[in-house]
């Protein structure tokens, strides 16, 4: 039996955006705006779509993110890795429910 976390608790919000790319984590950069994260930034969510000057950002629920380095399962402090994904660091605590080391991804609860 396969386990899927897709769409559980998912909430997406539209923001004005500055240089965001779908599939990457982002940060709040101003009033109602998001931008790509630098290394060590605390993320606000995962960019789902970009259309012109706006982006749909998943801010709650389970999301697949790219990871740099080893990430443990359970509650883990994560921050942005500066290349669109996350890494262990002094960010905030997230629940990591799955890690695919071959693909370099993890499923986290935002």
C-alpha positions as CSV (number, residue, x, y, z in Angstrom):
1,X,0.0,0.0,0.0
2,X,1.3,3.4,-0.9
3,X,0.9,6.4,1.4
4,X,0.0,9.8,-0.1
5,X,0.1,13.2,1.7
6,X,-1.0,15.2,-1.4
7,X,-3.6,17.9,-0.7
8,X,-3.9,17.2,3.0
9,X,-4.4,20.6,4.7
10,X,-3.2,22.4,1.6
11,X,-3.7,26.2,1.5
12,X,-2.4,28.4,-1.3
13,X,-2.3,32.2,-1.3
14,X,-1.7,34.6,-4.2
15,X,1.1,37.1,-3.6
16,X,2.8,39.7,-5.8
17,X,6.2,38.2,-6.6
18,X,9.8,39.2,-7.3
19,X,11.8,36.6,-9.3
20,X,10.0,33.4,-7.9
21,X,10.2,30.1,-9.7
22,X,7.5,27.3,-9.4
23,X,8.7,24.5,-7.1
24,X,11.0,26.6,-5.0
25,X,10.6,27.9,-1.5
26,X,10.1,31.6,-0.9
27,X,10.0,34.2,1.8
28,X,7.9,37.3,2.5
29,X,9.8,40.2,1.0
30,X,7.3,43.1,1.6
31,X,3.6,43.8,2.1
32,X,1.9,41.1,0.1
33,X,5.1,40.1,-1.7
34,X,7.3,37.1,-1.9
35,X,10.8,36.5,-3.3
36,X,13.2,33.6,-3.6
37,X,15.0,32.7,-0.3
38,X,18.7,33.2,0.3
39,X,20.6,30.6,2.3
40,X,19.5,30.5,5.9
41,X,16.2,32.4,5.3
42,X,13.0,31.3,7.0
43,X,10.6,30.2,4.3
44,X,6.9,31.1,4.1
45,X,5.9,28.4,1.6
46,X,6.4,26.7,-1.7
47,X,5.7,28.5,-5.0
48,X,3.2,26.5,-7.0
49,X,2.6,28.7,-10.0
50,X,3.9,32.0,-11.4
51,X,1.9,34.2,-13.7
52,X,3.3,37.6,-14.6
53,X,3.9,39.5,-11.4
54,X,1.9,37.1,-9.1
55,X,2.6,33.7,-7.6
56,X,0.4,31.1,-6.0
57,X,2.2,30.0,-2.8
58,X,1.4,26.9,-0.7
59,X,1.6,28.2,2.9
60,X,0.0,25.2,4.7
61,X,-0.4,21.4,4.3
62,X,2.1,18.8,3.2
63,X,4.5,19.9,0.4
64,X,7.4,18.2,-1.4
65,X,10.6,20.3,-1.2
66,X,14.1,19.8,-2.5
67,X,16.7,19.2,0.2
68,X,20.4,19.8,0.5
69,X,22.2,17.4,2.7
70,X,20.7,14.8,5.0
71,X,17.4,15.6,6.6
72,X,15.9,13.4,9.4
73,X,12.3,12.3,9.8
74,X,10.2,13.8,12.6
75,X,10.3,17.4,13.8
76,X,13.4,19.1,12.3
77,X,14.6,22.7,12.2
78,X,14.8,23.7,8.5
79,X,15.8,26.8,6.6
80,X,16.3,27.7,3.0
81,X,19.4,26.4,1.2
82,X,19.6,29.3,-1.2
83,X,18.9,27.2,-4.3
84,X,15.2,26.8,-4.0
85,X,15.1,24.0,-1.4
86,X,15.7,23.5,2.3
87,X,18.5,22.3,4.6
88,X,19.0,21.6,8.3
89,X,19.5,24.9,10.0
90,X,18.3,27.6,12.4
91,X,14.9,28.1,10.6
92,X,11.7,26.9,12.2
93,X,10.6,23.5,13.1
94,X,8.7,21.4,10.4
95,X,7.3,17.9,10.5
96,X,9.2,15.8,7.9
97,X,7.2,12.7,7.1
98,X,9.2,11.3,4.1
99,X,12.7,11.7,2.6
100,X,13.7,10.4,-0.8
101,X,17.5,10.5,-0.7
102,X,17.8,9.4,-4.4
103,X,15.6,12.2,-5.6
104,X,16.9,14.8,-3.1
105,X,13.4,15.6,-1.8
106,X,11.3,15.5,1.4
107,X,7.7,15.9,2.2
108,X,7.2,18.4,5.0
109,X,4.2,19.9,6.8
110,X,4.2,23.6,6.3
